[in-house]
Amino acid sequence: MTGWTADEGADFRGPLDITRAATMVIDAQDTVIGWSPAAERLLGYPSQEIVGRPLSTFLSSGPTPSVSPLPLSLQGNEIRAARSREGREVVVATAVCPLPGAGRAVRVLVATELKQLRMWDARMALLHGLATQSPVGLAIYDTELRLTWCNAAYEREIGRPFAEFRGLRADELYAEGRFVTKGHPPTLEAVMRRVLATGEPFLDLHFQGRPPSDPETDHLWSCAYYRLQDADGHVFGVCEDAFDISDRQRAQQRLALLVEAGRGIGTTLDVMVTARKITEVAVPEFASVVTVDLASEVLEGEVPATDGSAPMPLVRAARCPSADHHARKPDVASPSSRVAYPSGSPQDRCLSSGGLVLDDTTLVVPLRAGAGMLGLVTFVRGAGSATFDGGEVALADELVARTAVSIDNARRFTRERNAALTLQRQLLPRQLCEGSAVELAYRYLPTDDVTGVGGDWFDVIPLSGTRVGLVVGDVVGHGLQAAATMGRLRTTVRAFAQLDMDPVEVLSRLDDLVAQSGEEQWGETGAPDGGHADVTTGATCLYSVYDPVSRRCVMARAGHLPPAVVDPDGRLSFPELPAGPPLGLGGLPFESTEIELPVGSLLALFTDGLVEARDHDIDHGLATLGRVLSDRHASLEELCDRAVAELLPGGSTADDTALLLVRTRELDTSQVAEWELPAEPLTAGRFRDLATGQLDRWGLEELAFTTELVVSELVTNAVRYAAGPVRVRLIRDRTLLCEVADTGHTSPHLRHSSEDDEGGRGLFIVAQLVQRWGTRYSGTGKTIWTEQAFPATE
């Protein structure tokens, strides 16, 4: 046995040892002259009965034919059949040797049962296997904790023959080692002394160190220490079992790394965040530095070109750690941080070949999605670290493959989100024109953080006569379908409003649109999925028109929350508007309310996502909004920010939210001139004189000729085709507005007169002379309006 000699204190005596086997002393005539107690126990003869009798009394004269000889290492050993005192046959193994000092004729016969010998041989074979074949390192330390025996596996761990380190202490063999599990003394010697003192074993202790046989690599052993004692309880040492579990630990670490990657990679649809995740997962357990470089097209949601005609432009997406290798947080790269690798570098070879490249302690793995390459990941280990083995290369490939799938998903999402945001920008107002009627501010917060689009909308629509249309609406649902429906409704409201329809008529027309069935909306082809889904159900709307000349505001709502109004003194109110049904029910009437808004009044239009939340009811939200808006010293932008901060803490919202704040203005009386005359033939001339006189006072003489012609033609038509008084109003705003109102409801039309016609050209001439013109209706008649640009100033 490796490292063992018989005088080292362990009991390896066999069953034929004279101190324990049945011993008989025989003279030259084969007469028994000596009989041991063990012989009495084996065959049953007491010494006084068997001494003096011949050997043949209990032992056959030759080898028994029924038992095959058992190979023994000692010469003279035989297998004999013996008879006990009771006549029972006992198969024994015998050994004969001369008795020292008594002459060659006197011999000692040693015998034991054959089964005992075979059990001994089996134990010896087991011990031989432990000594030479066991993968577990076995070592025996004496009570002084010096190494007295070890097997071959232990020798291999030490890397030297046993004779060179025999007698050393454990802490001398593993001076640089340390325990990595808790609940034990800090050193090997302290562990062994506790085992010797208490008899309590220590099992499955993990010990890490660098064995002399492999001084460049950390190894991990699972160790057990237990006390050795004989049958009498005498303690003679400590046994150490040590099994190198480094490979198992590395496999567990790789598995844990994959599990961690599964938890961290792919949990977001942001390309840059996904890139940073793999660096966080791989450092420091797998590599000391990890960098992720992506093709610049990936950040825009596009697929990189792979024709190989030009080098792929790369952008640094993540690097962990930073220049300070003690930092765990990855670098945050900007989209402009482009990187270029020199020709022949591992990264350049990876880009050229499309496959992974291993160069000493640098491993470069391509990020591939389908047939395209999205970028590459570089793993670097520090100087003195082990190179990547086959298992680690496979692990890196798996990590990068998972990351590539997640980055490609994020890339696809980026492309779709960009498209959705483009749609949203097209659907919502790009720029709200305040005009002379109002000062305004707004906020829009979609609840769909993924696409960034929603179904709420608002708009500010310039109308004739310096009036302004204010609208806010809410479509049930979120995402692209709700946004598309919102865009359809917003466009319709704007079209109806610019026809100078009053709020009730606008909502009625909008209700007719929403009430259309899916089949009417899609036509005979149906929806893309083959059905006729109704895409405009579940919508509310509030529409109001404010006139800065009269300071009157007309409002109507379809199932929407009423606006909040704060007067110049800070008093809050919510006008009692008739609720009206939500859009799409069809056939139910809408009603409007007209209120006067003093100059400087604050009007707030909003959707329910602003004031309703899971943690409070709508009354609480309205009260909070009113408290915020009552601050008359804050700007509209500040009020918007405060309202969002208090009602939607953290910017989180369970529903889409739109908020439009409007502070009213008034046109000065000096900017408006209005006259009313009866419908008589001379009325047109009188209105011309009044208009030119007002233009002179305003310093707009250059517009006198055109204005005279416009007033003359429109008043003449009113006198000819309508009844009642005629009113003319001039408004000097950003343009010159001329309005002619009568009691008729017949809409004028442009027409081309033939050469022999004596009339019919008046409105056509007016249309050629002005920038814009139109007609609006009221309960008392109609108004035809025109708009002229001011003369250019030098």
C-alpha positions in Angstrom: 0.0 0.0 0.0 1.2 3.5 -0.9 3.2 5.1 1.8 2.6 2.4 4.4 5.0 0.2 6.5 3.9 -2.3 9.1 5.4 -0.4 12.0 3.4 2.8 11.5 0.8 1.9 14.1 -2.2 0.8 12.0 -3.4 -2.8 12.5 -3.1 -4.7 9.3 -2.4 -8.2 10.8 -4.2 -11.0 8.9 -6.2 -13.9 10.3 -3.1 -16.2 10.2 -1.2 -13.9 12.5 0.0 -15.9 15.4 -1.4 -13.4 17.9 -5.0 -14.0 16.9 -5.2 -17.3 15.0 -5.7 -20.8 16.5 -2.1 -22.0 17.4 -0.9 -25.5 18.0 2.6 -26.6 18.9 3.6 -30.1 17.4 6.6 -32.2 18.1 8.5 -34.4 15.7 6.0 -37.3 16.1 3.1 -34.9 15.2 1.9 -35.0 18.7 0.2 -31.9 20.1 2.3 -30.4 22.9 0.8 -26.9 22.9 -2.8 -25.6 22.5 -3.9 -22.0 22.5 -7.2 -20.6 23.7 -8.0 -19.6 20.1 -7.5 -23.2 19.0 -10.0 -24.2 21.7 -12.5 -21.7 20.5 -12.1 -22.9 16.9 -12.3 -26.7 17.4 -13.8 -27.1 20.9 -11.0 -29.2 22.5 -9.8 -28.0 25.8 -6.0 -28.1 26.1 -6.0 -30.8 28.8 -7.9 -33.1 26.5 -6.0 -32.6 23.3 -2.4 -32.1 24.5 -0.5 -35.5 24.1 -2.8 -36.7 21.4 -1.8 -37.1 17.7 -2.4 -34.4 15.1 -4.7 -36.7 13.2 -7.2 -36.5 16.0 -8.6 -33.3 14.6 -6.8 -32.7 11.2 -6.8 -34.7 8.0 -3.6 -36.0 6.7 -3.7 -34.1 3.3 -5.5 -31.4 1.4 -9.2 -31.8 1.3 -10.5 -32.8 -2.2 -13.7 -30.8 -1.7 -12.0 -27.4 -1.4 -9.9 -25.8 -4.1 -6.6 -24.5 -2.7 -6.6 -20.8 -2.0 -3.5 -19.0 -3.3 -1.7 -17.5 -0.4 1.4 -15.4 -0.3 3.2 -17.5 2.4 5.0 -20.7 1.5 3.6 -23.9 3.3 0.1 -22.7 3.5 -2.6 -25.4 2.9 -6.3 -25.9 3.0 -7.2 -28.8 5.4 -10.4 -30.4 6.7 -10.5 -30.4 10.5 -12.9 -32.1 12.9 -14.3 -30.3 15.9 -14.8 -32.0 19.3 -18.5 -32.4 18.4 -17.6 -34.1 15.0 -18.3 -31.1 12.9 -16.1 -30.6 9.8 -14.3 -27.2 9.7 -12.4 -26.2 6.6 -9.3 -24.3 7.8 -6.4 -22.6 6.3 -3.1 -23.6 7.9 0.4 -22.4 8.0 3.4 -24.2 9.5 6.6 -22.6 10.8 9.4 -23.7 13.2 9.3 -22.7 16.8 12.3 -20.4 17.4 14.8 -21.9 19.9 13.2 -25.3 20.0 14.9 -27.0 17.0 13.5 -27.7 13.6 11.5 -30.7 14.7 9.1 -28.6 16.8 6.7 -26.7 14.7 3.9 -24.2 15.2 0.7 -24.9 13.3 -1.5 -21.8 12.8 -5.1 -22.3 11.6 -8.1 -20.2 10.9 -11.4 -20.9 9.2 -11.3 -20.6 5.5 -14.1 -18.0 5.4 -12.2 -15.8 7.7 -9.2 -15.9 5.4 -11.4 -15.1 2.4 -13.0 -12.1 4.3 -9.5 -10.9 5.1 -8.4 -11.2 1.5 -11.5 -9.3 0.4 -10.7 -6.5 2.8 -7.1 -6.4 1.7 -8.3 -6.2 -1.9 -10.6 -3.3 -0.9 -7.7 -1.5 0.8 -5.5 -2.1 -2.2 -8.2 -0.5 -4.4 -8.5 2.5 -2.1 -4.8 2.9 -2.1 -4.2 2.6 -5.8 -7.5 3.1 -7.7 -9.7 5.4 -5.7 -10.3 8.9 -7.2 -10.8 10.2 -3.6 -7.6 11.4 -2.0 -7.1 9.6 1.3 -4.6 10.5 4.0 -4.1 9.4 7.6 -2.6 11.8 10.1 -1.3 10.7 13.5 -2.3 12.3 16.8 0.5 14.8 16.2 -1.3 15.7 13.0 1.6 14.6 10.8 1.0 12.7 7.6 1.6 8.9 8.1 -0.1 7.4 5.0 -1.8 8.4 1.8 -3.1 6.7 -1.3 -2.2 7.3 -4.9 -4.8 9.9 -5.6 -3.5 12.0 -2.7 0.0 11.7 -4.1 -1.2 12.9 -7.5 -2.8 16.0 -5.9 0.5 16.8 -4.2 2.5 16.1 -7.3 5.4 14.3 -5.4 6.1 10.9 -4.1 4.9 10.2 -0.6 8.4 9.9 0.8 9.0 13.6 0.0 6.2 14.9 2.1 5.7 12.2 4.7 5.5 13.7 8.2 4.3 17.2 7.1 1.3 18.9 8.6 -1.8 19.7 6.5 -1.3 23.4 6.8 2.2 23.0 5.4 0.9 21.1 2.4 -1.8 23.7 1.7 -0.3 26.9 3.0 -2.3 29.1 0.5 -5.6 27.3 0.9 -8.8 28.5 2.6 -12.2 27.1 3.5 -15.1 28.5 1.5 -17.9 27.1 3.6 -18.8 28.3 7.1 -19.3 26.6 10.4 -15.8 25.3 11.1 -12.5 26.4 12.4 -10.4 28.6 10.1 -7.5 26.2 9.4 -7.0 22.6 8.6 -5.0 22.0 11.7 -7.8 23.5 13.9 -10.4 21.2 12.1 -8.3 18.1 12.8 -7.7 19.0 16.4 -11.4 19.4 17.0 -12.0 16.1 15.4 -9.4 14.4 17.6 -10.8 16.1 20.7 -14.6 15.6 20.2 -14.8 12.7 17.8 -17.4 14.7 15.8 -16.6 14.5 12.1 -16.6 17.4 9.7 -18.2 16.4 6.4 -18.4 18.1 3.0 -16.1 21.0 3.9 -15.2 23.0 0.8 -11.5 23.9 0.7 -10.0 26.1 -2.1 -6.4 26.3 -3.0 -3.7 25.8 -5.6 -2.1 22.3 -5.2 1.6 21.9 -5.9 0.7 19.8 -8.9 -1.2 22.7 -10.5 0.0 26.0 -8.9 -1.5 28.3 -11.5 -5.1 27.1 -11.1 -7.5 27.4 -8.2 -9.0 24.0 -7.2 -11.9 23.2 -4.9 -12.1 20.1 -2.8 -14.9 18.6 -0.9 -13.3 17.3 2.3 -14.3 15.1 5.2 -12.3 14.6 8.5 -13.1 11.9 11.0 -11.3 10.3 14.0 -9.6 6.8 13.8 -9.6 4.5 16.8 -9.2 0.7 17.4 -11.8 -1.7 18.9 -10.6 -0.8 22.4 -11.3 2.9 21.7 -7.7 3.9 21.4 -7.3 7.0 19.2 -4.5 6.8 16.7 -5.2 9.5 14.2 -7.4 11.5 11.8 -8.5 10.4 8.3 -8.9 13.0 5.5 -11.1 12.3 2.5 -10.6 15.0 -0.2 -12.3 14.9 -3.6 -11.5 17.5 -6.2 -14.8 19.0 -7.3 -13.3 21.8 -9.4 -14.9 20.4 -12.6 -18.2 20.0 -11.0 -18.0 23.5 -9.6 -17.2 25.0 -13.0 -20.2 23.1 -14.5 -22.4 24.5 -11.7 -21.1 28.0 -12.2 -21.8 27.7 -15.9 -25.3 26.5 -15.3 -25.8 29.3 -12.7 -24.5 31.7 -15.3 -27.1 30.5 -17.8 -29.8 30.7 -15.2 -28.8 34.3 -14.4 -28.7 35.1 -18.1 -32.2 33.7 -18.5 -33.4 36.0 -15.7 -31.6 39.1 -16.9 -31.3 39.0 -20.6 -34.4 39.6 -22.7 -36.4 41.2 -19.9 -36.5 44.6 -21.8 -37.1 45.7 -25.3 -34.4 48.3 -25.2 -31.4 47.5 -27.4 -28.8 49.2 -25.2 -30.2 47.8 -21.9 -30.2 44.3 -23.4 -26.6 44.8 -24.5 -25.6 45.9 -21.0 -27.3 42.8 -19.4 -24.8 40.3 -20.8 -21.9 42.3 -19.5 -23.5 42.4 -16.0 -24.1 38.7 -16.1 -20.6 37.7 -17.4 -18.4 39.9 -15.2 -16.6 38.9 -13.1 -17.7 35.3 -12.9 -16.8 34.5 -16.5 -14.5 37.2 -17.7 -12.9 40.3 -16.3 -14.0 42.6 -19.2 -16.9 42.2 -21.6 -17.7 44.6 -24.4 -20.7 44.6 -26.8 -20.4 46.4 -30.1 -23.5 46.7 -32.3 -24.0 47.6 -35.9 -25.2 51.2 -36.0 -28.3 50.2 -38.0 -29.5 48.0 -35.1 -30.0 51.1 -32.9 -32.4 52.5 -35.5 -34.3 49.2 -35.7 -32.9 48.2 -39.1 -31.1 45.1 -40.3 -27.4 45.7 -41.0 -26.2 45.2 -44.5 -24.3 41.9 -44.9 -23.1 42.0 -48.5 -19.5 42.4 -47.3 -18.8 45.4 -49.7 -17.9 47.7 -46.8 -16.8 47.3 -43.2 -19.7 47.1 -40.7 -19.8 50.4 -38.7 -19.9 49.5 -35.1 -21.1 51.4 -32.0 -20.0 50.6 -28.5 -23.2 49.5 -26.7 -21.8 48.4 -23.4 -18.6 47.7 -21.6 -18.2 46.1 -18.2 -16.2 46.9 -16.2 -15.1 50.4 -17.0 -11.4 51.5 -17.1 -11.5 50.8 -13.3 -11.7 47.0 -13.3 -13.1 47.1 -9.7 -16.2 48.8 -11.0 -19.1 46.5 -11.5 -21.4 48.9 -13.3 -21.2 48.9 -17.1 -20.2 51.9 -19.1 -23.2 53.7 -20.7 -22.4 54.2 -24.3 -23.9 57.0 -26.5 -25.1 56.3 -30.0 -22.2 58.3 -31.4 -19.4 56.3 -29.7 -18.2 54.5 -32.8 -15.5 51.9 -32.6 -13.0 50.6 -35.1 -10.7 47.6 -34.7 -7.4 47.3 -36.5 -6.9 44.8 -39.3 -5.9 41.4 -38.0 -7.4 41.9 -34.5 -9.6 39.2 -33.1 -12.6 41.4 -33.6 -11.7 42.1 -37.2 -11.2 38.4 -37.9 -14.6 37.7 -36.3 -16.3 40.3 -38.5 -14.6 38.9 -41.6 -15.2 35.2 -41.0 -18.5 35.5 -39.2 -17.4 32.9 -36.7 -16.0 33.1 -33.1 -12.3 33.8 -32.6 -10.3 32.6 -29.6 -7.0 34.3 -29.1 -5.3 33.4 -25.8 -7.4 35.2 -23.1 -9.6 37.0 -25.6 -12.8 35.4 -27.0 -14.8 37.2 -29.7 -18.3 35.8 -30.5 -20.5 37.2 -33.3 -24.1 38.4 -32.5 -26.1 36.7 -35.2 -29.8 36.7 -35.9 -30.8 34.4 -38.7 -28.4 35.1 -41.6 -27.4 38.5 -40.4 -24.8 39.8 -38.0 -25.9 42.4 -35.5 -22.5 42.9 -33.9 -20.1 41.1 -31.7 -19.3 40.4 -28.0 -15.7 40.4 -26.7 -14.8 38.5 -23.5 -11.4 39.2 -22.0 -9.6 37.6 -19.1 -6.9 39.4 -17.1 -3.2 38.5 -17.3 -2.4 35.3 -15.6 -5.9 33.9 -15.9 -6.7 30.6 -17.5 -7.6 30.6 -21.2 -11.1 29.7 -22.2 -11.5 26.0 -22.4 -13.9 24.1 -24.7 -16.8 24.2 -22.2 -16.4 27.9 -21.6 -16.3 28.7 -25.4 -19.6 26.8 -25.7 -21.0 28.7 -22.7 -20.0 32.0 -24.3 -21.6 31.0 -27.6 -24.8 30.1 -25.7 -24.8 33.4 -23.8 -24.3 35.4 -27.0 -26.9 33.4 -28.9 -29.5 34.3 -26.2 -28.4 37.9 -26.3 -28.7 38.0 -30.1 -32.3 36.8 -30.0 -33.2 39.4 -27.4 -31.3 42.2 -29.2 -33.1 41.3 -32.4 -36.4 41.4 -30.7 -35.5 44.8 -29.3 -34.4 45.9 -32.7 -37.8 44.8 -34.2 -39.6 46.6 -31.4 -37.5 49.8 -32.0 -38.5 49.7 -35.6 -42.2 49.2 -34.8 -42.1 51.8 -32.1 -40.5 54.4 -34.4 -43.3 53.7 -36.8 -45.9 54.1 -34.1 -44.3 57.3 -32.8 -44.3 58.7 -36.3 -47.9 57.8 -36.6 -48.6 59.5 -33.3 -46.8 62.7 -34.3 -48.9 62.7 -37.5 -52.1 62.2 -35.6 -51.5 64.7 -32.7 -51.1 68.5 -33.4 -47.6 69.2 -34.4 -47.9 72.9 -33.3 -50.8 74.6 -31.6 -51.5 78.1 -32.9 -52.5 80.4 -30.0 -53.6 83.3 -32.2 -55.2 86.3 -30.6 -57.8 84.4 -28.7 -55.9 82.3 -26.1 -52.6 81.5 -24.5 -52.1 77.7 -24.1 -50.1 74.8 -22.8 -50.6 71.1 -22.9 -49.4 67.6 -21.8 -49.9 64.2 -23.3 -49.0 61.0 -21.5 -49.9 57.7 -23.1 -50.2 54.8 -20.8 -48.7 52.4 -23.4 -45.1 52.7 -22.5 -44.2 50.1 -25.0 -45.4 51.8 -28.1 -45.7 55.4 -26.7 -49.1 55.9 -28.4 -52.6 56.1 -27.0 -56.2 57.0 -27.8 -56.6 60.4 -26.1 -56.3 63.6 -28.1 -56.7 67.3 -28.0 -56.6 70.1 -30.6 -56.8 73.9 -31.0 -58.5 74.9 -34.2 -58.4 78.5 -35.6 -61.8 79.6 -36.8 -63.2 82.6 -38.6 -63.6 85.8 -36.8 -60.5 85.2 -34.6 -62.5 82.5 -32.8 -60.8 79.3 -31.7 -62.1 75.8 -31.3 -60.9 73.8 -28.3 -61.4 70.0 -28.4 -60.4 67.1 -26.2 -61.4 63.4 -26.7 -60.8 59.9 -25.4 -60.9 56.6 -27.2 -61.3 53.5 -25.1 -58.2 51.3 -25.3 -54.5 51.8 -25.9 -51.9 51.2 -28.5 -52.0 51.5 -32.3 -55.6 50.7 -32.9 -56.7 53.3 -30.4 -54.3 55.8 -31.8 -55.6 55.2 -35.4 -59.2 55.7 -34.2 -58.1 58.8 -32.4 -56.5 60.2 -35.5 -59.6 59.5 -37.5 -61.8 61.3 -35.0 -59.5 64.2 -34.6 -59.3 64.7 -38.4 -63.1 64.6 -38.6 -63.6 67.1 -35.8 -61.1 69.5 -37.4 -62.8 69.2 -40.8 -66.3 69.8 -39.3 -65.0 72.7 -37.1 -63.4 74.5 -40.1 -66.8 74.4 -41.7 -67.9 76.7 -38.9 -70.3 74.2 -37.5 -71.4 74.9 -33.9 -70.4 72.4 -31.2 -73.7 70.6 -31.2 -73.6 70.0 -34.9 -69.9 68.9 -34.8 -70.7 66.3 -32.1 -73.8 65.1 -34.0 -71.8 64.6 -37.2 -69.1 62.8 -35.2 -71.6 60.6 -33.5 -73.0 59.6 -36.9 -69.4 58.6 -38.0 -68.8 56.5 -34.8 -72.2 54.9 -35.1 -71.3 53.4 -38.4 -71.1 49.6 -38.4 -67.9 47.8 -39.0 -69.2 46.7 -42.4 -69.8 50.3 -43.4 -66.4 51.4 -42.3 -64.5 48.6 -44.0 -66.7 48.2 -47.0 -67.3 44.8 -48.7 -63.7 43.7 -48.2 -64.0 43.6 -44.4 -61.3 44.0 -41.9 -57.8 42.6 -42.4 -58.7 39.5 -40.3 -61.7 38.8 -42.4 -64.2 40.3 -40.0 -65.9 43.6 -39.7 -64.5 45.0 -36.5 -65.9 48.3 -35.3 -62.7 50.3 -34.8 -64.4 53.5 -33.5 -66.4 52.4 -30.5 -66.1 53.8 -27.0 -65.2 57.4 -27.5 -66.0 60.7 -25.7 -65.4 64.2 -26.7 -65.7 67.8 -25.5 -65.8 70.6 -28.0 -66.0 74.4 -27.3 -65.6 77.6 -29.3 -64.3 80.7 -27.7 -64.8 84.2 -29.3 -62.3 86.8 -28.1 -64.5 89.6 -29.3 -67.5 88.7 -27.3 -65.6 86.7 -24.6 -68.3 84.1 -25.0 -67.6 80.4 -25.0 -70.0 77.8 -26.4 -69.5 74.2 -25.1 -71.0 70.8 -25.8 -69.9 67.3 -24.6 -70.5 63.7 -25.6 -70.0 61.6 -22.4 -66.9 63.6 -21.5 -65.9 65.3 -18.2 -66.8 69.0 -18.1 -63.9 71.5 -18.2 -62.5 73.3 -15.2 -62.8 77.1 -15.2 -60.8 79.4 -13.0 -61.8 83.1 -13.1 -59.2 85.9 -12.8 -59.8 86.0 -9.0 -58.9 82.3 -8.7 -62.4 80.9 -8.1 -62.8 77.4 -9.5 -65.9 76.0 -11.1 -67.0 73.1 -13.3 -69.7 74.4 -15.7 -72.9 72.3 -15.6 -72.9 71.1 -19.2 -75.5 68.7 -20.4 -73.6 65.3 -20.4 -74.7 64.0 -23.7 -74.2 60.4 -24.6 -70.8 58.9 -25.6 -70.1 58.9 -29.3 -71.5 56.0 -31.3 -74.8 55.4 -29.5 -76.6 57.2 -32.4 -79.8 59.2 -32.5 -79.5 60.8 -29.0 -79.4 64.6 -28.9 -76.5 66.9 -27.7 -77.0 70.2 -26.1 -74.6 73.2 -25.7 -74.1 75.8 -23.0 -72.7 79.3 -23.5 -70.8 81.1 -20.8 -68.9 84.3 -20.6 -65.2 84.1 -19.8 -63.6 87.3 -18.4 -60.2 88.2 -19.8 -57.6 86.1 -18.1 -59.9 83.2 -17.3 -58.3 79.7 -17.2 -60.0 76.9 -19.0 -58.8 73.3 -18.5 -59.8 70.5 -20.8 -58.6 67.0 -19.8 -59.3 63.3 -20.1 -60.3 61.1 -17.2 -56.8 59.5 -17.0 -55.7 62.7 -15.3 -58.1 62.6 -12.4 -59.0 58.9 -12.0 -56.6 56.4 -10.4 -56.7 53.2 -8.5 -55.8 54.8 -5.3 -58.3 57.7 -5.3 -61.7 58.5 -6.8 -62.5 61.1 -9.4 -63.7 63.7 -6.8 -60.3 63.6 -5.1 -58.7 64.1 -8.5 -60.9 67.0 -9.5 -60.2 68.7 -6.1 -56.5 68.3 -6.6 -56.6 69.6 -10.1 -58.7 72.6 -8.9 -56.2 73.4 -6.1 -53.3 73.3 -8.6 -55.1 75.5 -11.2 -56.1 78.1 -8.6 -52.5 79.5 -8.4 -52.9 82.6 -10.5 -49.2 83.5 -10.3 -47.9 80.4 -12.0 -47.5 80.1 -15.8 -49.5 77.6 -17.8 -46.4 75.5 -18.3 -45.8 75.4 -14.5 -49.5 74.5 -13.9 -49.2 71.6 -16.4 -46.1 70.3 -14.7 -47.7 70.6 -11.2 -50.9 68.9 -12.3 -49.1 65.9 -13.7 -46.7 65.7 -10.7 -49.5 65.7 -8.2 -52.1 63.6 -10.0 -49.7 61.2 -11.8 -46.7 60.8 -9.4 -43.7 59.4 -11.2 -45.4 59.9 -14.5 -47.2 56.6 -14.2 -50.7 56.4 -15.4 -53.2 53.6 -15.7 -54.9 55.4 -18.6 -54.0 57.7 -21.4 -53.9 61.3 -20.3 -54.4 64.6 -22.1 -54.4 68.0 -20.5 -55.0 71.3 -22.4 -54.8 74.6 -20.4 -56.1 77.8 -22.1 -55.9 81.3 -20.7 -58.4 83.6 -22.5 -57.6 86.9 -24.2 -59.8 89.7 -25.6 -59.6 91.8 -28.7 -59.4 95.5 -27.8 -62.4 97.5 -28.9 -60.1 99.6 -31.0 -59.5 96.5 -33.1 -63.2 95.9 -34.0 -65.6 98.0 -35.9 -69.3 96.9 -36.4 -72.3 98.4 -38.1 -75.9 97.4 -38.7 -78.1 98.9 -41.5 -81.5 97.9 -43.0 -81.5 95.8 -46.2 -82.0 98.7 -48.7 -80.4 99.4 -52.1 -78.4 102.3 -50.7 -77.0 100.2 -47.9 -74.1 98.9 -49.9 -72.8 102.4 -50.5 -73.1 103.5 -46.9 -71.2 100.4 -45.7 -68.4 101.2 -48.2 -68.0 104.6 -46.8 -68.0 103.3 -43.2 -65.4 100.7 -44.1 -63.0 103.0 -45.9 -63.3 105.5 -43.1 -62.3 102.9 -40.5 -59.4 101.7 -42.7 -58.1 105.3 -42.8 -58.2 105.4 -39.0 -56.3 102.1 -38.8 -53.7 103.3 -41.4 -54.7 100.5 -43.8 -55.5 102.8 -46.8 -53.9 100.3 -49.2 -56.6 97.8 -48.5 -59.4 100.3 -49.1 -60.1 99.4 -52.7 -60.3 95.7 -52.2 -62.3 96.1 -49.0 -64.8 98.4 -50.7 -65.3 95.8 -53.5 -65.7 93.0 -51.0 -68.2 94.9 -48.8 -70.2 96.1 -51.9 -70.5 92.6 -53.4 -71.4 90.8 -50.2 -73.9 93.5 -48.9 -75.5 93.6 -52.4 -76.1 89.8 -52.3 -77.5 90.1 -48.7 -79.9 92.8 -49.7 -80.9 91.0 -52.8 -81.4 87.5 -51.5 -82.0 87.9 -47.7 -84.3 89.8 -45.4 -83.8 91.8 -42.3 -81.0 94.0 -41.3 -77.4 93.6 -42.6 -74.4 93.7 -40.3 -70.8 94.4 -41.3 -67.9 93.9 -39.0 -64.2 94.7 -39.6 -61.6 93.1 -37.3 -57.9 94.2 -37.3 -56.0 91.2 -36.0 -53.1 89.4 -37.6 -55.0 89.9 -40.9 -58.0 92.1 -41.8 -61.3 90.3 -41.4 -64.4 91.5 -43.1 -67.7 89.9 -42.1 -71.2 90.5 -43.7 -74.1 88.9 -41.8 -77.8 88.6 -42.7 -80.8 86.7 -41.7 -80.8 84.3 -44.6 -79.7 80.7 -44.5 -79.0 80.2 -48.2 -75.4 79.4 -48.9 -73.7 81.4 -51.6 -71.9 79.4 -54.3 -69.1 80.3 -56.8 -70.0 79.9 -60.4 -68.5 80.8 -63.7 -70.8 83.2 -65.7 -70.9 83.1 -69.5 -69.9 86.1 -71.6 -73.4 87.3 -72.2 -74.5 87.0 -68.5 -75.1 90.4 -66.8 -74.4 89.2 -63.3 -73.2 86.2 -61.1 -69.6 87.2 -61.0 -69.5 89.0 -57.6 -68.5 86.2 -55.3 -66.1 84.8 -57.9 -64.4 88.2 -57.9 -64.3 88.4 -54.2 -62.7 85.0 -53.9 -59.9 86.1 -56.3 -59.1 89.2 -54.2 -58.9 87.8 -50.7 -56.7 85.1 -49.0 -59.6 83.0 -47.7 -63.4 83.2 -47.5 -66.1 81.2 -46.0 -69.6 81.0 -44.5 -70.8 80.2 -41.0 -74.3 79.8 -39.8 -76.1 80.7 -36.5 -79.6 80.5 -35.2 -80.4 84.0 -36.7 -78.8 83.6 -40.1 -75.4 83.3 -41.8 -72.2 85.3 -42.0 -69.9 85.4 -45.0 -66.4 86.3 -44.0 -63.2 87.1 -45.9 -59.5 87.5 -44.8 -56.9 89.8 -46.3 -53.2 90.0 -45.5 -51.8 93.3 -44.4 -49.5 95.2 -46.8 -45.9 94.3 -46.6 -43.9 96.7 -44.4 -40.4 97.9 -45.5 
